[in-house]
Each structure stands twice: as C-alpha cells, then as structure tokens.
Amino acid sequence: MNMRQALVGGGTLVIGVVLVAGAMQISSEAGYGGVGPNFLPWVVGIALLACGAFLVWEASSGGYRAMETPSGAEHGHWPGFVWVSVAILVNAALITTIGFILSCALCFVLAVRGFKSAEGRLDLSPQAWLIDLAIGAAIAAPVYWMFTKLLAINLPGLTSTGWL
C-alpha cells in the first residue's frame, strides 16, 4: 500500500465527511425549483466520499495504476504562484471598492503575469499591462452585465447604474 496515495484518499474522505456534516446543519426547506439550500452540499459531499473511498481502495490494491511520468518542471514556479495569489487577493480586497469589472480585470492582468512568468515570457512593459487590462475588462464586463441585467443578481459596481 502506498501511504501517500492512501493519505490523499483519506483526506478526500475527511473533506467529504465535513461537507456532509455541514449539509446536515442546513435547513432542507425547498426553495426555488423545489430544492433546498442543502442540496448542493449534499451532492458534493457524497461525491467526495465516493471519490475518497475509490482513492483509498486504489491505493490499497496496488496504487494508482498506469501513472505516466509527470510533465513539466520538477518543482513549482514560485514567482508565478505569487503573481496569481496576489491577483486573487487583490480582487477580493478591491471588488467592493472599485467594482466587479475593474477588480476582475486587474485580477486577470496579474494572473497573466504569473502564467507568462511560468512560461519564461514575463513582459512588464506598459503596453502589455494595458492590453491585458483591456482583455480582462472585455471578459469581465459581459459577465457583470449578464449577472446584473439578465439574472438580477447584484454584484458590486463602480456606479449605481448597473453598467459599471
């Protein structure tokens, strides 16, 4: 039995148990569409329990079979990880201040820096920042409008018009 592989399966089982225990604490009163707020936690918890059980079984019966040699670098690319982590944290910190569109566009810009850094193509020129900012805004704006205008779900905006 491969202990590391069994620990992955055991950890998955623990997360599944925690999710199912949490789902049991949520009211099951049916809401819109006939399902209650505890439906999705139950589904995810049960799926994690099934996956965890399968992973433990797999580890105890010979380990993960036919594993290919991992591709890519031997170790993670820490500067890229830092760029992406900062992107997520900045988005979370600024979304209520500068609005969904701008914070998500900024998140995109910083995350792109991380991914390009991992490829060895980090470009810190102002032109690259502006191009990525425009692409990020072009992705975030339609998402924002779809949620606020079509689905009537309030997301933090820069103005009260619902367009920015």
FENJOHU-V708186 format. One line per field, one symbol per residue. phi: phi as a letter, one per 20 degrees, with the letter a starting at -180 (. if undefined). A space follows every 50 residues. Layout:
phi=???
This chain:
phi=.effffffffffffffffffffffeegdgfdfnndefeffgfffffffff ffffffgffedonfelfefgenffcfefffffgfffgfffgffdfeednf ffffffgfgfffgfffffemcfcdfgffffffffffffeffffgfffeee eldfdfdfcefndc
